[in-house]
Amino acid sequence: LQPTPLWAAFGWSVLFTGINIFQAWRLLVERRPVKLSAEEEEVRKLVFRDLPSKKVLQVIGVGTWVSTPAGGQLIEHGKPVETISLILSGKVQVTDNGRVLGEMGPGQIVGSALLMSGAPAEVDAVAADDMRALRWNAATLETYLGANPETRSLFQRHLARDLAGKVERLGGGVVSQR
């Protein structure tokens, strides 16, 4: 309404309005609900029950989905373990020089104890049937968990239960789970 328009003020107002619209759009995108696939929901049920769906997708995104046919090798005697796998379906048979030590099934993690010790594998782990799993590279997973303490806590809790269950099965039921 002034005789000379205030173009500078008008330009700044348009710029600030554009920035605010962009930020509002980002907030809407961030907060929209996430729908998990059946496999992703299974991972959530097995390990990350208390984690929001977005965080579950993040930790899944750090890993890779793998399908291993029956007879496929997951851990080889004498070699270091660089990945861990969360079994979603199928079974894994753990052997030592042909002697069966045990089987692992859905919800169990293959390679966790060896990875924690840093020692080369003294056993072989072979898929007993067709297997579907989520596999994480140890270094990548460690980096992700270092930046996400809540996820680290849940993952470590699951690892502890998993390792206690393995010790109980190998020790003939000496250790009891809580």
C-alpha positions, 0 to 999 in steps of 0.5 A: 500500500506504499508508493514504493513497494518494499521488494526486499522485505517481500523477498525475505518473507517469501524465503522464510515462508518457503523454509517453514513450508519445507520444515513442516513437510519434513516433520510430517514425513518423519512422523508418518507411521511405518508399516513393517513387512511380515519378515520385518515384523518377525525381527521385531517380535524376536529381538526388538519388541520395545523399539519403534518401527522406524528404529527397527527398520534402521537396524534391519537396514544395516544388515542384509537378508540372506537365504541359505539352502540346506547344506550352506555353510555359515561358519567354517572351522578355522576361519574368523567370524565377521558376521552374525546372523539372526535366524528367521526360519529354518535350522542351523546345525553346529558340528565339531569334526562331524560330531553334532553339538546342537541345532539353532532355530528361529530367534537364535543368533549364529556366530555371536559367541565366536565374534565376541571372543575374536577367536577363529571358529572351532566349529562348523555351522551349516544350514540343516534346511532352507534358511532365511536370516538377517545378517549383519557385518560386525563392524557395521553393526557395532558402529550403528549400535554405538550411535543408538544406545537404546537399540544397543541395550535391546540387542545386548539383552537378546544376545545374553539370552541367546548365549545363556540358552546355548550354554544351557543346551550344551551344558545339559541344563545346568544353567537356568534361564530367567 
